[in-house]
Amino acid sequence: MSPRSLFRSKLIGTWVLLEYRTESLKSKQVEWPFGSSPKGILIYSPEGYMSAQVMRPGTPKHEGQEFLSGTDEELAVAMRHYLAYSGRFTVPDMASTENSTRRVIHEVEMSSYPNWIGTTQERVVHIKGDILELSTVHPLVISVAMLVLVNLFLCLTGFYLLQWALKERKIVKGLPPGPRPKPIIGNLLDLPPPGALDWLHWLKHKELYGPISSVTIFGQTIIIINGHRVANELMEKRSGVHSSRPHVPIAELAGWQYTLGFIPYDSRLRAYRRALHQEMGNATSISKYHNILDMETHRLLFRILKTPDCLMQHLRKEAGSIILRITYGYITEPEAYDPLIDLVDKAMEDFAQVILPGGWLVNFIPMLKYLPSWFPGCDWQRRAKAFKQRAKAMTDIPYAFVKQQHEQQKHIPSYVSRLLEQNNIKLGSEEELVSVSVFACFFQVMALHLNVQKKAQEEIDRVVGASRLPDLSDCKNLPYINAVVKEVLRWHPVAPMGVAHASSKEDIYHGYVIPKGAILVPNIWAMAHDPDFYHNAMDFEPERLKSGRNEQNPEYDPHQFIFGFGRRTCPGQHLVSANLSLGVARVLAVFNITNAVRDGKKVPISPEFSPGVISRPAPFELSIQVRNAECKRLIEAVGMKFPWEESHAEALAQLRI
């Protein structure tokens, strides 16, 4: 690590104010404008963001408790007793300067009392043990009201908030190998940088340390699993030890703590999973939903036929319509905007953000949740509040809808209507996200591999014929289609880093200690591209997963790990698989998928993907054309087979919660 990087790492963290004093430019008189015992905090984040706040103790609150509701007198008091600013920070390259006299540059983006917005301010830095001293290089206007030019001198202690949270933690010896941690922050700087693909970042650990490695962040141990055998041993065979979920403070703040993805392994989770297993735990139990899948996949074809350029919108409509019909008996708008689909879409995007590993500092420093949202650098509190409002709405609104429909004896039988007297289980978080993302990947990969598309269509034409659409009973007789679906799941797993597990007690694996409370992160993408399990793993080859290929056994079935491990496997995987198999077969039966053409030239498709827990293809253009007139007739017959129903959007709008 360079001296500059080392110095920057020393700044990272939360510093609590000890002293704040000013010196008049003219008189050189030293003053303490915020009193002898001011309150204050300064935060430098690993991402290069800083925020500072200084306040005189005992400052009276506004009568209305809100900044904008303050009277002129209250605002004047605040002006005299409060200073706050935030923005980016950088450490200049000063190779000739000792660390003790280095400098940091503050680029002020937000400021109140004084208005420093848009200014760039340089600070001289002295670090002595756990004491940080900052002083200005040039005079600054501290307050427009005071009109005093001062030299700023800050002295803050390096008593990190995280030290309060970690004071009872013990240093764990014998962990799996990994990069050397730094004092206090551990391996914080070893996390993937913003925008990076997590699965590729952590795959480097396999090359450096083997199939199991570890990092420690603010005392929290994270185990990275890059191999099938390790994952099966720990999360399948030892699932009784490694089936809990990490404590995620942001989930509590965002209102997601009671969803299946965050509930620890306890009696409540077991009860939830038993109920879901009875509802959709195997191929037989989901047979009651076959008519819904038949209807919505047929309607998907119709929407694509009419407006192929709105593919992602149609995929979300199809997945959302299935989930909402099964869970709540809710009928979506057939073509127009649907309020519940929109709410669920936004809430699912929130969920993907909340569950993002390493994405929220509060997950490592829980005490940060006590900082108010107006505190500089705490904009994430506002995001969490918005997430919570949507999470609550996604629970309350459809539940109230089912209850009202049930009372009026107009309800369509659904999961919640059958459990009306019990707590609502939020179904759909994983199921909807998975279906949309896998379908999007399927469309992209078909345009990239026309030979695969042609072989799949030949199988459908041979087995099903051209006089009808494939149905679920055909799927077992379409081995190549099934191989295509599996290969889509393998080629780019929808959840490349899986969903983290947590250890409920200490364990030993091949001599390595896995401490109680450790977070286990399975690199699903690495397993799906393991050359020991898949030849030419980066290539898209459905033949590898087709039974009997060259009279050899097919390669490792991705269903063994794509949907999770042990007691935390996705409870809706059979429903998702049925929807994918039927949807893929029907799309290929009636459409040709190729590159879009613009100005007479093919628009290239680059297989790029978004980072995050749920990964989707980056935006791409396609040409989706119906194969022939008979296919067009089959698609348009949806109105006769499944007459369009009046949606429940109006009933939803009239709810009073």
C-alpha positions in Angstrom: 0.0 0.0 0.0 1.3 3.4 -0.9 2.0 6.0 1.8 -0.9 8.1 0.4 -3.3 5.1 0.6 -2.1 4.2 4.1 -2.6 7.8 5.3 -6.1 7.8 3.7 -7.0 4.6 5.5 -6.1 6.2 8.9 -8.7 8.9 8.2 -11.5 6.5 7.5 -14.0 6.2 10.3 -16.0 8.3 12.7 -14.3 10.9 15.0 -15.9 12.5 18.0 -15.2 16.2 18.7 -13.1 17.1 21.7 -12.3 20.7 21.0 -13.2 23.4 18.5 -11.5 26.8 18.6 -11.0 29.7 16.3 -8.4 32.4 15.9 -9.3 35.8 14.6 -7.3 36.8 11.5 -6.8 40.3 12.8 -6.5 40.2 16.5 -5.2 36.6 16.8 -7.5 36.2 19.7 -8.4 32.5 20.4 -12.1 31.8 21.0 -14.4 28.8 21.6 -17.5 29.8 19.6 -19.3 26.6 20.5 -18.3 26.5 24.2 -15.8 24.6 26.1 -17.5 21.2 25.7 -19.0 21.2 22.1 -20.8 18.3 20.6 -19.6 17.2 17.2 -18.8 14.4 14.8 -16.7 14.0 11.7 -17.1 11.0 9.3 -14.7 9.9 6.5 -16.2 7.0 4.5 -14.2 4.5 2.5 -16.1 5.7 -0.6 -14.6 9.2 -0.3 -17.4 11.0 1.4 -17.0 13.2 4.5 -19.5 15.0 6.7 -19.0 17.2 9.8 -21.3 18.7 12.4 -20.5 20.9 15.4 -23.0 22.2 17.9 -23.1 24.0 21.2 -24.5 21.8 23.9 -27.8 22.8 25.3 -29.0 24.5 22.1 -32.8 24.7 22.4 -34.8 22.8 19.9 -37.2 24.5 17.5 -40.7 24.6 18.9 -42.0 22.5 15.9 -39.0 20.2 16.1 -38.5 20.7 12.4 -35.8 23.0 10.8 -38.2 24.6 8.3 -40.8 25.4 11.0 -38.4 27.4 13.1 -39.1 31.0 13.9 -36.7 33.8 13.0 -35.3 33.8 16.6 -34.9 30.0 16.5 -33.1 30.2 13.2 -30.8 32.9 14.6 -30.0 30.7 17.6 -29.2 27.8 15.3 -27.0 30.0 13.1 -24.9 31.0 16.1 -24.7 27.6 17.6 -24.5 25.1 14.8 -22.1 24.3 11.9 -22.5 21.5 9.4 -21.2 20.6 5.9 -20.5 17.5 3.8 -19.2 16.4 0.5 -16.3 14.6 -1.1 -12.8 14.4 0.2 -9.5 13.6 -1.4 -5.9 13.1 -0.1 -3.4 14.9 -2.4 -0.2 13.1 -3.3 2.5 14.7 -1.2 5.3 12.2 -1.3 7.8 14.6 0.2 5.6 15.3 3.2 5.6 13.3 6.4 2.4 11.6 7.3 2.1 13.8 10.4 1.8 16.9 8.3 -0.3 15.6 5.4 -3.3 17.4 4.0 -6.9 16.5 3.1 -9.1 18.4 0.7 -12.8 18.9 1.5 -15.1 19.5 -1.5 -18.2 21.0 0.1 -21.4 19.9 -1.6 -23.9 20.6 1.2 -23.6 23.1 4.0 -25.6 25.0 6.5 -24.3 27.8 8.8 -22.2 28.9 7.0 -22.9 28.5 3.3 -19.8 26.8 2.0 -21.5 25.0 -0.9 -19.2 24.8 -3.9 -16.0 25.6 -2.0 -12.9 23.5 -1.9 -11.1 23.7 1.5 -7.7 22.3 2.4 -7.0 21.1 5.9 -3.6 20.4 7.5 -3.8 17.0 9.2 -1.9 15.8 12.3 -2.6 12.3 13.6 -1.2 11.4 17.0 -2.4 8.0 18.2 -6.1 8.2 18.3 -6.2 12.0 18.1 -6.9 13.8 14.8 -6.1 17.5 14.5 -7.3 19.6 11.6 -6.5 23.2 10.9 -7.2 25.4 7.9 -4.6 26.5 5.4 -6.5 29.7 4.5 -8.9 31.8 6.5 -12.6 30.9 6.4 -15.9 32.7 7.1 -17.5 30.7 9.9 -20.9 32.4 9.9 -22.4 35.1 7.8 -24.2 36.3 11.0 -20.9 36.7 12.8 -18.9 37.9 9.8 -15.8 36.7 11.5 -12.8 35.4 9.5 -11.1 32.7 11.4 -8.5 30.0 11.2 -10.3 26.7 11.8 -8.7 24.3 14.2 -10.4 21.0 15.0 -9.3 18.4 17.4 -11.2 15.2 17.4 -10.7 11.9 19.1 -10.4 8.7 17.1 -12.9 7.0 19.4 -14.8 5.2 16.6 -18.5 4.4 17.1 -17.5 0.9 15.9 -15.3 0.5 18.9 -18.3 0.8 21.2 -20.0 -1.9 19.1 -16.9 -4.1 19.1 -15.6 -3.7 22.7 -16.8 -7.2 23.6 -15.6 -8.9 20.4 -12.6 -11.3 20.6 -10.0 -11.7 18.0 -10.7 -15.0 16.2 -7.6 -17.1 15.3 -7.6 -19.8 12.7 -10.0 -18.3 10.2 -9.9 -19.3 6.6 -7.1 -17.4 4.7 -7.7 -13.9 3.3 -6.2 -10.5 3.0 -4.5 -9.0 6.0 -7.0 -6.9 8.0 -6.2 -3.3 9.1 -6.7 -2.2 12.7 -10.3 -1.4 13.6 -11.7 -1.4 10.1 -10.4 -4.8 9.2 -10.9 -5.6 5.5 -13.3 -2.7 4.8 -11.1 -1.5 1.9 -11.1 -5.0 0.4 -14.8 -4.9 -0.3 -15.8 -4.6 -4.0 -15.7 -0.9 -5.1 -19.0 0.7 -6.2 -20.2 -0.6 -9.5 -17.9 -3.6 -9.5 -19.3 -7.1 -10.2 -19.1 -8.8 -6.8 -18.8 -12.3 -8.1 -15.7 -11.5 -10.1 -14.2 -9.6 -7.3 -14.5 -12.5 -4.8 -13.5 -15.0 -7.5 -10.0 -13.6 -7.2 -10.0 -15.1 -3.6 -10.2 -18.6 -5.1 -7.0 -18.0 -7.1 -5.2 -16.5 -4.0 -6.6 -18.5 -1.1 -8.5 -21.5 -2.4 -12.3 -22.4 -2.4 -12.8 -20.9 1.1 -11.5 -17.6 2.4 -12.5 -14.9 4.8 -12.5 -11.2 5.5 -13.3 -9.3 8.7 -15.0 -6.0 8.7 -15.4 -4.0 11.9 -15.0 -7.3 13.8 -17.6 -9.2 11.6 -16.3 -12.3 10.0 -17.4 -13.0 6.4 -16.7 -16.4 4.9 -16.4 -16.4 1.1 -17.2 -19.8 -0.5 -16.0 -20.3 -4.1 -16.4 -24.0 -4.4 -19.2 -26.6 -4.7 -17.7 -29.0 -2.2 -17.3 -26.4 0.6 -20.8 -25.1 0.0 -22.4 -28.6 0.1 -20.5 -29.5 3.2 -21.3 -26.4 5.2 -24.7 -25.3 4.0 -26.2 -28.7 3.1 -24.7 -31.4 5.3 -24.2 -29.0 8.2 -27.3 -26.9 7.6 -28.3 -27.2 11.2 -25.3 -25.0 12.1 -25.2 -22.7 9.0 -28.9 -21.9 8.2 -29.5 -18.7 10.0 -29.4 -15.2 8.5 -27.1 -12.3 9.5 -28.5 -9.6 11.7 -29.1 -6.8 9.2 -30.0 -3.4 10.8 -30.9 -1.8 7.5 -33.6 -4.5 7.1 -35.2 -3.4 10.3 -35.0 0.3 9.4 -36.4 -0.5 5.9 -39.3 -2.7 7.2 -38.1 -5.9 5.7 -37.0 -7.7 8.8 -39.9 -10.2 8.8 -39.5 -11.4 5.3 -38.2 -14.9 4.7 -34.9 -13.5 3.4 -34.1 -12.0 6.7 -35.7 -14.2 9.4 -33.2 -16.2 11.5 -33.5 -19.9 11.6 -36.0 -20.3 14.4 -39.5 -21.8 15.1 -41.1 -18.9 13.2 -39.1 -19.6 10.0 -39.8 -23.4 10.3 -43.5 -22.7 10.6 -43.4 -20.3 7.5 -41.5 -22.8 5.5 -43.8 -25.7 6.4 -46.8 -23.6 5.2 -45.1 -22.7 2.0 -44.0 -26.2 1.4 -47.6 -27.4 1.6 -48.6 -24.7 -0.8 -45.8 -25.0 -3.4 -43.1 -27.3 -2.1 -43.0 -29.8 -5.0 -44.2 -30.3 -8.6 -47.4 -31.9 -7.4 -48.4 -29.0 -5.0 -48.1 -26.4 -7.7 -50.4 -28.3 -10.1 -53.2 -26.1 -8.8 -51.5 -23.1 -10.3 -51.1 -24.6 -13.8 -54.1 -22.8 -15.2 -52.6 -19.4 -14.0 -49.3 -20.2 -15.6 -51.1 -21.3 -18.8 -53.0 -18.0 -18.9 -50.2 -15.6 -18.0 -47.6 -17.1 -20.3 -50.1 -17.0 -23.2 -50.9 -13.3 -22.4 -47.1 -12.6 -22.3 -46.9 -13.8 -25.9 -49.8 -11.6 -26.9 -48.2 -8.5 -25.3 -44.9 -9.2 -27.0 -46.6 -9.6 -30.3 -48.3 -6.2 -30.0 -45.4 -4.2 -28.6 -42.1 -6.2 -28.7 -40.1 -3.1 -27.8 -41.6 -3.1 -24.3 -40.2 -6.5 -23.5 -39.0 -5.8 -19.9 -42.4 -4.2 -19.1 -44.1 -7.4 -20.3 -41.9 -9.7 -18.3 -42.6 -7.7 -15.1 -46.3 -7.8 -15.9 -46.3 -11.6 -16.4 -44.3 -12.4 -13.3 -46.2 -9.9 -11.1 -49.6 -11.1 -12.4 -48.7 -14.7 -11.5 -47.5 -13.9 -8.0 -50.4 -11.5 -7.2 -53.1 -13.9 -8.4 -51.6 -16.8 -6.4 -51.0 -14.9 -3.3 -53.9 -12.5 -3.1 -56.4 -13.5 -5.8 -55.7 -10.1 -7.4 -56.5 -9.6 -11.1 -54.1 -7.1 -12.7 -54.8 -4.6 -15.5 -54.4 -6.5 -18.8 -52.7 -3.7 -20.7 -52.8 -0.5 -18.7 -50.8 0.7 -15.7 -51.5 -1.4 -12.6 -51.0 0.2 -9.2 -50.2 -3.0 -7.4 -47.8 -4.2 -10.0 -46.0 -0.8 -9.8 -45.9 -1.0 -6.0 -44.5 -4.5 -6.0 -41.9 -3.6 -8.7 -40.6 -0.7 -6.6 -40.7 -2.7 -3.4 -38.7 -5.5 -5.0 -36.1 -3.0 -6.2 -35.9 -1.8 -2.6 -35.5 -5.4 -1.4 -32.6 -5.9 -3.8 -30.9 -2.8 -2.4 -31.5 -3.7 1.2 -30.1 -7.2 0.9 -27.0 -6.0 -0.9 -23.9 -7.4 1.1 -21.6 -4.7 2.2 -23.9 -2.0 0.8 -24.8 -0.4 4.1 -22.3 0.8 6.8 -25.0 0.5 9.4 -24.9 -3.2 9.1 -21.4 -3.2 10.4 -21.8 -0.3 12.8 -25.4 -0.7 14.2 -25.1 2.4 16.4 -25.3 4.5 13.2 -29.0 3.8 13.1 -29.4 6.2 16.0 -28.1 9.2 14.0 -31.0 11.4 12.7 -31.7 11.6 9.0 -30.8 15.2 8.8 -27.3 14.5 10.1 -24.7 15.1 7.4 -23.9 11.9 5.7 -27.1 10.1 6.8 -29.1 10.4 3.7 -29.4 6.6 3.8 -31.8 7.1 6.7 -34.2 8.9 4.3 -33.9 6.1 1.8 -34.6 3.5 4.5 -37.7 5.4 5.5 -39.0 5.4 2.0 -38.2 1.7 1.7 -40.2 1.1 4.9 -43.2 3.0 3.7 -43.3 0.9 0.5 -42.7 -2.3 2.4 -45.6 -1.5 4.7 -47.8 -0.6 1.8 -46.9 -3.8 0.0 -48.1 -5.7 3.1 -51.1 -3.7 4.2 -52.7 -2.9 0.8 -53.1 -6.3 -0.7 -53.9 -7.9 2.7 -56.7 -5.3 3.2 -57.9 -6.0 -0.4 -58.1 -9.8 0.4 -59.9 -9.1 3.6 -62.4 -6.8 2.0 -63.1 -9.2 -0.9 -63.5 -12.1 1.6 -66.0 -10.1 3.7 -68.0 -9.3 0.5 -67.7 -12.9 -0.6 -66.2 -11.8 -3.9 -62.7 -13.2 -3.3 -60.8 -15.5 -5.6 -59.3 -18.4 -3.7 -55.7 -17.5 -2.9 -52.8 -18.2 -0.5 -53.7 -15.3 1.8 -57.4 -16.0 1.7 -56.7 -19.5 3.0 -54.5 -18.1 5.8 -56.6 -15.0 6.5 -56.5 -15.6 10.3 -52.7 -16.0 10.3 -49.9 -13.6 9.8 -49.3 -12.7 6.2 -46.2 -14.2 4.7 -44.7 -12.0 2.1 -44.4 -14.1 -1.0 -42.8 -12.8 -4.2 -39.6 -11.2 -3.1 -37.4 -13.9 -4.7 -39.9 -15.4 -7.0 -40.8 -12.3 -9.0 -37.2 -11.0 -9.2 -35.9 -14.4 -10.3 -38.5 -14.9 -13.1 -38.0 -11.4 -14.6 -34.2 -11.6 -14.5 -34.0 -15.1 -16.0 -36.4 -14.4 -18.7 -34.5 -11.2 -19.7 -31.3 -13.3 -19.8 -33.0 -15.9 -21.9 -34.1 -13.4 -24.6 -30.6 -11.9 -24.7 -28.8 -15.3 -25.0 -31.2 -16.5 -27.8 -30.2 -13.6 -30.0 -26.5 -14.3 -29.3 -26.9 -18.1 -30.1 -29.1 -18.5 -33.1 -28.0 -22.2 -33.5 -29.4 -23.0 -30.0 -32.6 -21.2 -30.8 -33.0 -23.2 -34.1 -32.4 -26.5 -32.4 -34.9 -25.7 -29.6 -37.5 -24.7 -32.2 -36.9 -27.9 -34.2 -37.6 -30.0 -31.0 -40.8 -28.1 -30.3 -42.0 -28.5 -33.9 -41.2 -32.2 -33.8 -42.8 -33.0 -30.4 -45.7 -30.5 -30.1 -46.4 -29.7 -33.7 -47.6 -26.4 -35.2 -51.3 -26.6 -34.4 -51.1 -25.6 -30.7 -48.9 -24.0 -28.1 -46.8 -26.2 -25.8 -48.3 -26.8 -22.4 -46.8 -28.0 -19.1 -47.5 -31.6 -19.9 -45.2 -31.3 -22.9 -42.2 -30.0 -20.9 -41.1 -33.5 -19.8 -40.9 -34.5 -23.5 -38.7 -31.5 -24.4 -35.2 -32.4 -23.1 -33.4 -29.7 -25.1 -35.8 -27.0 -23.9 -35.2 -28.1 -20.4 -31.5 -28.0 -21.0 -31.8 -24.5 -22.4 -33.6 -23.3 -19.2 -30.9 -24.9 -17.0 -28.1 -23.5 -19.1 -29.6 -20.0 -18.8 -29.7 -20.4 -15.0 -26.1 -21.6 -15.0 -24.6 -19.2 -17.6 -25.6 -16.1 -15.6 -27.1 -17.0 -12.2 -29.8 -14.4 -11.3 -28.3 -14.1 -7.8 -24.6 -14.4 -8.5 -23.6 -14.2 -4.9 -26.5 -16.1 -3.5 -28.1 -15.0 -0.3 -25.9 -15.0 2.8 -26.2 -17.5 5.6 -25.1 -17.1 9.2 -23.6 -19.6 11.6 -25.5 -20.2 14.8 -22.5 -21.7 16.6 -18.8 -22.2 16.1 -17.7 -24.8 13.6 -14.5 -26.2 12.3 -13.9 -27.0 8.6 -10.7 -28.6 7.4 -8.9 -27.0 10.4 -10.4 -23.5 9.8 -12.5 -21.9 12.5 -15.9 -20.6 11.4 -17.0 -18.5 14.4 -20.5 -18.2 15.7 -22.2 -15.3 13.9 -20.0 -15.6 10.9 -21.7 -14.6 7.6 -21.3 -17.2 4.8 -21.5 -15.9 1.3 -21.7 -18.5 -1.5 -20.3 -17.3 -4.9 -22.9 -19.0 -7.0 -21.4 -17.5 -10.2 -18.0 -19.1 -9.4 -19.6 -22.5 -8.9 -21.6 -22.1 -12.1 -18.4 -21.5 -14.0 -16.1 -24.0 -12.2 -14.0 -25.8 -14.8 -13.9 -28.9 -12.6 -17.7 -29.2 -13.2 -18.3 -27.6 -16.6 -16.1 -27.8 -19.7 -15.8 -24.5 -21.5 -17.7 -23.0 -18.7 -17.9 -19.5 -20.2 -19.7 -20.8 -23.3 -23.4 -21.2 -23.6 -24.0 -24.9 -24.4 -27.3 -26.5 -23.4 -26.0 -29.9 -24.6 -23.9 -30.1 -21.5 -27.1 -30.4 -19.4 -29.1 -32.7 -21.7 -29.4 -36.3 -20.5 -27.7 -38.9 -22.6 -25.4 -36.4 -24.5 -22.8 -38.6 -26.3 -24.0 -41.5 -24.1 -22.4 -39.7 -21.1 -24.0 -38.3 -18.0 -24.9 -34.6 -18.2 -22.8 -32.2 -16.3 -23.7 -30.9 -12.8 -27.3 -29.8 -12.6 -27.4 -26.1 -11.6 -30.7 -26.7 -9.8 -28.5 -28.2 -7.1 -27.2 -24.8 -6.1 -28.9 -22.0 -8.1 -31.9 -21.7 -5.7 -29.8 -21.8 -2.5 -28.7 -24.4 0.0 -30.0 -26.6 2.7 -32.8 -25.2 4.8 -32.7 -21.8 3.1 -33.5 -22.9 -0.5 -36.0 -20.7 -2.3 -39.4 -22.1 -1.4 -40.9 -21.0 -4.7 -38.3 -22.7 -6.9 -40.8 -25.2 -8.3 -43.2 -22.5 -9.3 -40.4 -20.5 -10.9 -39.1 -23.5 -12.8 -42.5 -24.3 -14.2 -43.1 -20.7 -15.3 -39.6 -20.6 -17.0 -40.0 -24.0 -18.7 -43.5 -23.1 -20.1 -42.6 -19.6 -21.0 -39.4 -20.5 -22.8 -41.1 -23.3 -24.8 -43.9 -21.0 -25.8 -41.7 -18.0 -26.8 -39.5 -20.2 -29.0 -42.6 -21.9 -30.5 -43.9 -18.7 -31.9 -41.1 -16.1 -32.1 -37.7 -15.6 -33.8 -35.4 -13.6 -31.6 -32.5 -11.8 -33.4 -30.4 -8.6 -33.2 -32.2 -5.4 -33.8 -31.4 -3.7 -37.1 -30.8 0.1 -37.3 -29.8 1.9 -40.5 -29.4 -1.4 -42.2 -26.9 -2.7 -39.7 -27.3 -5.2 -36.9 -27.2 -3.6 -33.4 -24.5 -5.6 -31.5 -25.5 -7.2 -28.2 -22.8 -7.2 -25.4 -23.5 -9.7 -22.6 -23.0 -7.3 -19.8 -24.8 -7.5 -16.5 -25.8 -5.3 -13.6 -24.0 -5.6 -10.2 -26.0 -6.4 -7.1 -27.8 -9.3 -5.4 -30.2 -9.7 -8.3 -28.3 -9.3 -11.5 -30.0 -8.6 -14.9 -28.6 -8.0 -18.4 -27.7 -4.4 -19.1 -30.2 -2.7 -21.5 -30.1 -4.3 -24.9 -32.1 -4.1 -28.2 -33.8 -7.1 -29.9 -35.9 -7.9 -32.9 -38.7 -10.2 -31.9 -40.8 -11.4 -34.9 -43.6 -13.9 -35.1 -42.4 -17.1 -37.0 -45.4 -17.4 -39.3 -49.2 -16.7 -39.7 -50.2 -19.8 -37.9 -48.1 -18.8 -34.9 -49.8 -15.4 -35.0 -53.2 -17.1 -34.9 -52.2 -19.2 -31.9 -51.1 -16.1 -30.0 -54.2 -14.1 -30.8 -56.4 -17.0 -29.6 -55.7 -16.0 -26.0 -58.8 -13.8 -25.9 -61.0 -16.8 -26.6 -59.2 -19.2 -24.3 -58.7 -16.7 -21.5 -61.2 -13.8 -21.8 -59.9 -10.6 -20.4 -61.3 -10.0 -16.9 -62.1 -6.8 -15.1 -59.1 -5.9 -13.0 -59.1 -5.2 -9.3 -57.3 -1.9 -9.7 -60.5 0.1 -9.1 -61.3 -1.9 -5.9 -57.8 -1.3 -4.7 -58.1 2.4 -5.2 -61.3 2.5 -3.1 -59.6 0.8 -0.1 -59.5 2.6 3.2 -56.6 1.4 5.3 
